Amino acid sequence: MGFGDFLKSTAKAAINGIQEKQERINKHKEHLQYRSDEEVIRTYKNSSGDLKFAAAMILKERGYGNQN
């Protein structure tokens, strides 16, 4: 196995990891989009990782966090 093969397999693994993470975030977003603002804010405050990131994205889409 040459260095090029190593780079290719490493890149492929990284891409797969990113795709899996994006799928998890999208599933969380689908679940959260039907919740009230208060519930999403509570989820954001009391969670971590992908769930917290998804809650932040939902809140941003709803206009929270815009400093206009």
Secondary structure, DSSP 8 states (H G I E B T S, - for coil): --HHHHHHHHHHHHHHHHHHHHHHHHHHHHHHTTS-HHHHHHHHHH--HHHHHHHHHHHHHTTTT---
